[in-house]
Amino acid sequence: MIDLRSDTVTRPTAAMRRAMMEAEVGDDVYGEDPTVNRLERRAAEIAGKEAALFVPSGTMGNTIAVKLHTEPGQEVICDSRAHVLDYELAMVAWFSNCVIRAIPTDDGILSWDAVRRHIRPPGPHWAPTGLIEIENTHNMAGGTVYPLGAIREICAGAHERGLPVHMDGARVFNAATALGVSVKEIVEPVDTVMFCLSKALGAPVGSMLAGPANLIAKGRLLRKRLGGGMRQAGILAAAGLVALDETPAKLGADHSNARFLAEGLARIPGIQADPGKAVTNIVIFNVSGTGFTSAEISARLKQSGILINGINERLMRAVTHYDVDRAACAQALEALAAAVLR
Ligand SMILES: *Cc1c(COP(=O)(O)O)cnc(C)c1O
C-alpha cells in the first residue's frame, strides 16, 4: 500500500528500533527516566525554551498549553480551520472551560490586524480573550507556513496586551525546512510551542510541549491529570531522539514530492490543485470537477493500493513522508488519473 493519508503512518526506522531496544529507562512519573529527561532537554534546546515536556500526543500537548494559559470563561483566538477547533474533540471547552473565537482566513495564516480586531477586553457582556493560538504549518489549509514577520507581529501585539501566544507546531520542522531557518528562530517569539515527533519526524509515539520552566512544571501535573503520566517511557523517547537527530534533513524530499504530486494533480482533468501552494508536505486538491465524490475516489484508489482520504465531499488531502518515495508518488498519480476516468 502507498499510504498518503497522513504523515502519522510512518513506521519507525531501523535506527529508531535499535535505540528503543537499547534505551536506558526508569520511572518517568518519578522523573527518573534518563532517556525521557534527555529528550526533554534536547527538545527544549531545539525550541530555544527553558523546558519541555514529553506528552503522548499532540492533542494532549495543545490541551495542556491551553489550560496553562487560560482561566475558565475566556476566549481562545485561532483561525477557523484550526486543529484545536476541528479535530480535538472540543478539548478547549472540556478541559479548559473556554470557548474559541474563530477567525476565517484564506490560507490558515492569521495576521496581527485580524487578531487585534477580535481581542476582547473584560466587560459586562463578553468573555475576555485569554490566549492566541496559531498553527504552523497549517494542516487543513494545505501545509501553509507562517512568515516569520507575521509571528513576530502577532506576538508583539499580544504581549503588549498581556496575552500569551501558543503555537500548534505539530509540523513546525516542516515550516523550518520550507523557510530554511531553525525551529528556534520560528518559535522564538511564542510563549509555548507543541510539536509532534509522530508526524513527519517519524517517531512511533509522542509530542513535545516547550516553554518557560514554571509553566512546563505545572504542565507536568496536568499531563498526569489527563492520564499521560507514563512510566518507562524512555522506550518511546529513544525513538523521539533519533527522530529529532535524523529526520529533519529528510523533510526537503517530502516537500519536493508534495510539489511533484500537486503538479501532476493539476494536469488531471477535473482535478484542481495549486502547485504553488504545496510548500511543505501536504497537498489539498478539489475533485468536484471529476463528477466523483472524495469517498468514491478513495474507494477506487484503494483497489489500486493507494490510500488517500477526503476532507469532505469535494476536497482530498495527500500527505508525503519518508515512507513514500518519488516513484510511489508517480504511481499514486497514475492511479488517480485512472480513478477519475468515466
Ligand atoms: C496531528 C496534529 C495535532 C495533534 O496530534 P495528535 O498526536 O494526533 O493528537 C495537532 N495539531 C495539528 C496541526 C496536527 O496536524
Ligand as a Chemical Component Dictionary entry (heavy atoms), coordinates in Angstrom:
data_LIG
# 
_chem_comp.id                   LIG 
_chem_comp.type                 NON-POLYMER 
_chem_comp.pdbx_formal_charge   0 
_chem_comp.three_letter_code    LIG 
# 
loop_
_chem_comp_atom.comp_id 
_chem_comp_atom.atom_id 
_chem_comp_atom.alt_atom_id 
_chem_comp_atom.type_symbol 
_chem_comp_atom.charge 
_chem_comp_atom.model_Cartn_x 
_chem_comp_atom.model_Cartn_y 
_chem_comp_atom.model_Cartn_z 
_chem_comp_atom.pdbx_ordinal 
LIG C1 C1 C 0 -1.814 15.927 14.221 1  
LIG C2 C2 C 0 -1.995 17.300 14.712 2  
LIG C3 C3 C 0 -2.196 17.579 16.067 3  
LIG C4 C4 C 0 -2.433 16.536 17.130 4  
LIG O1 O1 O 0 -1.670 15.446 17.152 5  
LIG P1 P1 P 0 -2.137 14.022 17.709 6  
LIG O2 O2 O 0 -0.835 13.459 18.120 7  
LIG O3 O3 O 0 -2.779 13.331 16.580 8  
LIG O4 O4 O 0 -3.052 14.244 18.868 9  
LIG C5 C5 C 0 -2.299 18.890 16.441 10 
LIG N1 N1 N 0 -2.219 19.883 15.547 11 
LIG C6 C6 C 0 -2.037 19.663 14.244 12 
LIG C7 C7 C 0 -1.938 20.818 13.316 13 
LIG C8 C8 C 0 -1.922 18.365 13.771 14 
LIG O5 O5 O 0 -1.761 18.151 12.463 15 
# 
loop_
_chem_comp_bond.comp_id 
_chem_comp_bond.atom_id_1 
_chem_comp_bond.atom_id_2 
_chem_comp_bond.value_order 
_chem_comp_bond.pdbx_ordinal 
LIG C1 C2 SING 1  
LIG C2 C3 SING 2  
LIG C2 C8 DOUB 3  
LIG C3 C4 SING 4  
LIG C3 C5 DOUB 5  
LIG C4 O1 SING 6  
LIG O1 P1 SING 7  
LIG P1 O2 DOUB 8  
LIG P1 O3 SING 9  
LIG P1 O4 SING 10 
LIG C5 N1 SING 11 
LIG N1 C6 DOUB 12 
LIG C6 C7 SING 13 
LIG C6 C8 SING 14 
LIG C8 O5 SING 15 
# 
